[in-house]
C-alpha cells in the first residue's frame, strides 16, 4: 500500500508540472460540474418548451447564449447536452474497453486458433473508419441515443483488442506469470489477477483519449439525425439545426460548436498528460 501511494504521488507530481494537462483537467472537471448542474438548472421540461414569441433572440442578460428558432434557451440546451455528451463518452468507452479487454487478454494469453480468429475479426473491423462503422451500425439499428451508444461501443472495441493483445503478449513472458503457473494458478486467475491489473495504466490513458473521439462521433451522428431525437438537445443536433441560420443568427451553431471544441480539447490534453505522467521513461 505504501509503495502504491508513493507511486501515485510521483505520478501526480509529474502530472501537475504539465500546464496543458492541468488545463485539460480543469475543462473536464468544469464539464462534469455543468452536467451535474443541468439536472437542476436545465430539466427536460425547460429545454424542450417552445415559446415562438421569444424566437431567435440574440445573447442578452436574459438569455446568455440567445434563443433558437423555437424560442428555447440555447445556454440551457447546451447545459443539458453536456450531460448527454459525458454519458455517451464514458459509456461508449466502457463498452468498447470491456469487450476489447476480454477478447485481447484471452487472445494474447491463449494464442493459437482463438488468437487467429479474434485478430482476423479485429482486422476486418479496423479496415472501416471508426465513424463510418458507427454510422452503418446506427443506420441498421435505427436512429436513437441508445442505438448510437451501442454502435459507438461496438465500433471502438477492435482498437482496444489490438492494444490489449499486444501488451499481454509481452506480459505473459514475465517471471511472475511463470511463477503463477508453477504454483498451479488457473488461466482465469492468471488473466484476472495478474495480467489485467497490469493493463490498467495503459487503458486509463487510452480510454481518456477515446472519450473525446466518442463525444465527437456522437455529435456527428446527431448532426446526421441518427442520435438522440428532437426535442432532446444534443450538441450535434443543435449544430444541425443552426446550420440554416448561420448567416444572420450565428449564435445558434457557434455555442454548441465551441462546447464540442472545448470538450474534445480538454480530454485530449488530459489524456496526453496522463500518458506522460504514467510513462516511467519520462519521470524524474
C-alpha positions in Angstrom: 0.0 0.0 0.0 2.8 2.4 0.9 4.5 1.7 -2.5 1.2 2.3 -4.3 0.7 5.7 -2.6 4.3 6.7 -3.3 3.9 5.8 -7.0 0.6 7.7 -7.1 2.3 10.8 -5.6 5.1 10.5 -8.2 2.5 10.4 -11.0 0.7 13.5 -9.5 3.9 15.5 -9.2 4.8 14.7 -12.8 1.2 15.5 -14.0 0.9 18.8 -12.2 4.1 20.1 -13.9 2.3 19.9 -17.2 0.3 23.1 -17.6 -1.6 21.8 -20.6 -2.6 18.7 -18.7 -3.8 20.8 -15.8 -5.8 22.9 -18.2 -7.4 19.8 -19.7 -8.3 18.6 -16.2 -9.9 22.0 -15.4 -12.0 21.8 -18.6 -13.1 18.2 -17.8 -14.0 19.0 -14.2 -15.9 22.1 -15.3 -17.8 20.0 -17.8 -18.6 17.4 -15.2 -19.9 20.1 -12.8 -22.0 21.6 -15.7 -23.5 18.1 -16.4 -24.4 17.7 -12.7 -25.9 21.2 -12.5 -28.0 20.5 -15.6 -30.3 18.2 -13.5 -31.4 21.3 -11.5 -30.9 24.2 -13.9 -31.9 22.6 -17.2 -34.7 20.0 -16.7 -36.1 18.5 -19.8 -39.3 20.5 -19.4 -37.3 23.7 -19.6 -35.1 22.8 -22.6 -38.0 21.3 -24.7 -40.7 24.0 -24.1 -41.3 26.3 -27.1 -42.0 30.0 -27.0 -42.3 31.3 -30.5 -42.7 34.9 -29.3 -39.2 34.7 -28.0 -37.6 33.1 -31.0 -34.2 34.0 -32.4 -33.3 36.4 -29.7 -29.6 37.4 -29.6 -27.4 36.8 -26.5 -28.6 39.1 -23.6 -28.8 39.2 -19.9 -32.0 37.1 -20.0 -30.5 34.5 -22.4 -26.7 34.5 -22.3 -26.4 32.5 -25.5 -29.6 33.6 -27.2 -32.6 31.6 -28.2 -33.2 29.2 -31.2 -36.0 29.3 -33.8 -38.5 27.9 -31.3 -37.6 30.4 -28.6 -35.7 27.8 -26.5 -32.7 29.0 -24.4 -29.5 27.9 -26.2 -27.5 28.0 -23.0 -29.8 25.7 -21.1 -29.8 23.3 -24.1 -26.0 23.2 -24.2 -26.0 22.6 -20.4 -28.4 19.6 -21.0 -26.3 18.5 -23.9 -23.2 18.3 -21.6 -25.0 15.6 -19.7 -25.6 13.5 -22.8 -22.1 14.0 -24.2 -20.4 12.9 -21.0 -22.8 9.9 -20.7 -22.2 8.8 -24.2 -18.4 9.3 -24.0 -17.9 7.3 -20.8 -20.4 4.5 -21.6 -19.2 4.0 -25.1 -15.6 3.8 -23.9 -16.7 1.4 -21.1 -18.5 -0.9 -23.7 -15.6 -0.9 -26.1 -13.0 -1.3 -23.4 -14.8 -4.2 -21.7 -15.2 -6.2 -24.9 -11.7 -5.4 -26.1 -10.2 -6.2 -22.7 -11.7 -9.7 -22.6 -11.0 -10.5 -26.2 -7.5 -9.1 -26.3 -6.5 -10.7 -23.0 -7.7 -14.1 -24.0 -6.3 -13.9 -27.5 -2.9 -12.8 -26.3 -2.7 -15.4 -23.4 -4.0 -18.5 -25.2 -2.8 -17.8 -28.7 -3.4 -20.5 -31.3 -6.7 -20.6 -33.3 -8.5 -18.4 -30.9 -5.9 -15.6 -31.4 -6.2 -16.0 -35.1 -10.0 -15.8 -35.1 -10.1 -12.7 -32.8 -7.4 -10.8 -34.7 -8.9 -11.5 -38.1 -12.3 -10.2 -37.0 -10.5 -7.2 -35.4 -8.6 -6.5 -38.7 -11.8 -6.6 -40.7 -13.5 -4.1 -38.4 -10.4 -1.9 -38.3 -10.5 -1.7 -42.1 -13.5 0.5 -41.8 -13.1 4.1 -40.5 -14.5 4.4 -37.0 -17.2 6.9 -37.7 -18.3 5.1 -40.9 -18.6 1.8 -39.0 -20.6 3.5 -36.2 -22.8 5.2 -38.8 -23.5 1.9 -40.5 -24.4 0.1 -37.3 -26.7 3.0 -36.1 -28.4 3.1 -39.5 -29.1 -0.6 -39.3 -30.4 -0.4 -35.7 -32.4 2.8 -36.2 -31.9 6.4 -35.0 -31.9 6.8 -31.2 -29.4 7.7 -28.5 -29.3 4.1 -27.2 -28.5 2.7 -30.6 -25.9 5.3 -31.2 -24.3 4.5 -27.9 -24.3 0.8 -28.7 -22.9 1.4 -32.1 -20.0 3.6 -30.8 -19.1 0.9 -28.2 -19.1 -1.9 -30.8 -17.1 0.2 -33.3 -14.5 1.1 -30.8 -13.7 -2.4 -29.3 -11.3 -3.5 -32.1 -8.7 -0.8 -31.2 -8.8 -1.9 -27.5 -8.5 -5.6 -28.6 -5.3 -4.9 -30.5 -3.8 -2.7 -27.8 -4.5 -5.2 -25.0 -3.3 -8.2 -27.0 0.0 -6.6 -27.8 0.5 -5.8 -24.1 -0.5 -9.3 -23.0 2.0 -10.9 -25.4 4.7 -9.0 -23.6 3.4 -9.5 -20.1 2.9 -13.3 -20.4 6.6 -13.8 -20.7 7.3 -12.1 -17.3 8.7 -14.2 -14.5 5.8 -13.7 -12.2 3.5 -15.3 -14.8 5.7 -18.4 -14.9 5.7 -18.4 -11.1 1.9 -18.3 -11.0 1.7 -21.3 -13.5 4.2 -23.3 -11.4 2.1 -22.5 -8.3 -0.9 -24.1 -10.1 -2.9 -20.9 -10.8 -5.6 -21.4 -13.4 -5.7 -19.5 -16.7 -8.6 -17.4 -15.5 -6.8 -16.5 -12.3 -3.7 -15.5 -14.2 -5.6 -13.3 -16.6 -7.8 -11.6 -14.0 -5.3 -11.4 -11.1 -2.0 -10.8 -12.8 -2.5 -9.7 -16.4 -5.5 -7.4 -16.4 -4.4 -5.3 -13.3 -1.1 -4.5 -15.1 -3.1 -3.1 -18.1 -5.0 -0.5 -16.1 -2.5 2.3 -16.6 -2.4 1.8 -20.4 -6.2 1.5 -20.6 -6.8 4.6 -18.5 -4.7 6.8 -20.8 -6.1 5.3 -24.0 -9.7 5.4 -22.6 -9.3 9.1 -21.7 -8.3 9.9 -25.3 -11.1 7.8 -26.7 -13.7 9.6 -24.7 -13.1 12.7 -26.9 -13.4 10.5 -30.0 -16.7 9.1 -28.8 -18.1 12.5 -28.0 -17.1 13.8 -31.4 -18.6 10.8 -33.1 -21.9 11.1 -31.2 -22.0 14.8 -32.3 -21.5 13.6 -35.9 -24.3 11.0 -35.6 -26.7 13.5 -34.0 -25.8 16.1 -36.8 -27.0 13.5 -39.3 -30.1 12.8 -37.3 -29.1 9.3 -36.1 -28.5 10.2 -32.4 -31.0 11.4 -29.8 -34.2 12.6 -31.5 -35.8 16.0 -31.0 -36.7 17.7 -28.8 -33.9 16.1 -26.8 -30.9 18.6 -27.1 -27.5 17.3 -28.2 -24.6 19.4 -29.4 -24.5 17.7 -32.8 -28.3 18.1 -33.2 -28.0 21.8 -32.2 -25.3 22.3 -34.9 -27.6 20.7 -37.4 -30.5 22.9 -36.5 -28.3 26.0 -36.6 -26.7 25.5 -40.0 -29.6 27.1 -41.8 -29.4 30.2 -39.5 -25.6 30.7 -39.5 -25.5 33.9 -41.7 -27.9 36.0 -39.5 -28.2 34.1 -36.2 -24.7 32.9 -35.8 -25.0 32.2 -32.1 -27.1 29.1 -32.8 -24.3 27.0 -34.3 -21.5 28.9 -32.6 -22.0 28.0 -29.0 -22.6 24.2 -29.5 -19.6 24.1 -31.8 -17.5 25.8 -29.1 -18.8 23.3 -26.5 -17.7 20.4 -28.7 -14.3 22.0 -29.3 -13.6 22.7 -25.6 -14.7 19.3 -24.5 -12.6 17.4 -27.1 -9.6 19.6 -26.4 -9.9 19.1 -22.6 -10.0 15.3 -22.8 -7.1 15.2 -25.3 -4.9 17.4 -23.1 -5.8 15.3 -20.1 -5.1 12.1 -21.9 -1.7 13.4 -23.1 -0.8 14.5 -19.6 -1.7 11.1 -18.1 0.3 9.3 -20.7 3.4 11.3 -19.9 2.9 11.1 -16.1 2.4 7.3 -16.2 5.4 6.7 -18.5 8.3 5.7 -16.3 10.8 6.9 -19.0 9.6 10.5 -18.6 9.7 10.6 -14.8 12.4 12.3 -12.9 
